[in-house]
Amino acid sequence: MTKQTVISARIDVETSAKLDALAEQSDRSRAWLVAEAVREMVRREEELMGFLQPGLDDIAAGRVHTQEEMEDWLAEKLAGLRQAQKNAA
């Protein structure tokens, strides 16, 4: 069995009642449902941070563009696409 630790959290009465109802309906314990919810939240947050980290690294390294630079880049790309469409017509 893996090592476990106990945590506590305060939740409102309505959420607690819903949790109890879910536990009964699913034939699971309240603790199991809470642990599963925490595992899923941690998994999602780790995934999000993994997605964001390359961008944060770029910012820290100064690899950024201004809004104006991006607008100019996009305008250039759109102009190229429009010209390609005209040439194809």
N, C-alpha and C positions, 0 to 999 in steps of 0.2 A: 504494500500500500504506500502511496506517495505521502510525503509529509504534508500536513495541513496546518493552517493557522486560523484563528478565530478573529473576525472583525465584527464591528457593530455599526449600525447606522440608524438614524432616526428617519422614519417615513410617516406620512400623514395617515390618519385612521382609515380614510377611504381606500388608499392604496393597500394598506395592510389587509383590509377586508377582502379586496379583490385578489390579493395574493393568496389568502387562505382559501378562497373559492377555487382559484386555479389549482392549488395544491390538491384539493379534494377531488376536483374533476379529473385531474391527470394522474391521480394516485401516486403523487410525489410529495416529498416533504417540502415545507416552506424553505428550509435551508438549501435543499437541492436546487429549487427554482432560483433562489437568490444567487447561489454560486454559479449556476448556468448563465444567469443574466450578467454577472460580473465578468465571467470568462468571455462572453460574446462582446461586451463593451470593450474590454481590453484588446481583443482581437481586432475589432474595427478601428480603434484608436491607433494601434500599432500599424495597421495597414494605411491609415490616413497619414500618419507621420512619415512612413516610408515613401509615400507618394509625394509629400511636401518637401522632404529633406533635400532632394537635389536642387529645388528652387531656392530654398533657404541657403544652401551652400553657395549657389551662384550669387545671391545677394551679398553674402559675407565676403565673397571674392571680388566683388565689384563688377560682376558680369551682368549688367543691367542696361536697359534702354529707357529713354524718357517716353512719355506719352506722345510727344511730337514726333520722335523718331519712329515709333510704331505706326502712327497715323500715316506718315510719309511712306513707310515700307508697304503698308496695306494699299495705299493709293497707287503706288507703283505696280504692285501685283495685279490690282484690278484693271489698271490701264493696259497691262500686258495681256490679260485675259480678253478684254474687249477688242483689242487689236487682233488677237488670234481669231476671235469669232468673226470679225469683219473679213479677214483674209480667207477664212474658210467658206464664206458666203458667196 
